[in-house]
Amino acid sequence: MSKDKVLLIDGMALLFRGFFATSIYGNFMYNDKGIPTNAVNGFIKYFLNALDTFQPTHVICCWDMGSKTFRTRLFPEYKANRSQPPEELIPQFDMAKEAMDGFEVPNVGVEDFEADDCIGTLADQLAPQSSVYILSGDQDLLQLIDENITIAIMKKGRGNYQLYDETNLFEHKGCTARQMIDMKGLMGDSSDNYPGVKGIGEKTALKLLKEYETVEELLANMNNLSPGLKKKLEAGQEMLHLSRQLAEIRIDAPVKYSFEEAIWTAKEEKAINSLGNMGIKISLQDLYSNQETAESG
């Protein structure tokens, strides 16, 4: 009997990508109610393409539940550099979740946690008995790679993915999945707005982890470092530990889902009616090909 293959979708990543792919040209694709649909259109196309590519038996879509989380309590400046979503995108968050309902794909999100934490928790729970594929544009998720966990990073152009797994992560990134967290602790993350250790960048962080493997081992051997580096680590030790905490994807989020409900069994008529009600037209052929793929996979 073949192993289940679960596709975990980073809903925010697909929706934002769908939005910016067309909004840059001012093409918001309004429906007859005057509501923009460009992000949901793009989201559905990426979603259907991923189904054809990965042929999962089960699909779950994960979402952020607001900008306030345990990370913003730990560090109020966390992601404070992010601008508000464009007003044309705001009504499309609920529409995308409604679209997933139409495809009978569970929407999962937990207050106080990010979508990444939901993905990490689900991957950790499902990987022992299933092959897990995580679809996103966010390389922070690479820390989740394990024996049965593959990360599919969306690249430019629909259907273009970079797959990372246990066999190739080190070759691409120069560190292991667990070291990705220590990397972020040392060098910080400008896109998430936390600093790491002042004066330590990617090159130095990689070199240190290559030599000492973990932050704990590095700190235990500070007397072997150059005076300049030792001074930076001593001064930045508190922020190093906080940055690691911010970087680490949690695998204990209180997610609620049903594995049975996650089985990919989309009914064309229901999906098309759901999208049609939002003013999104999609060809039957797209849905039929995906349904056939799921049934024959």
Disulfide bonds with the S-S distance in Angstrom:
none
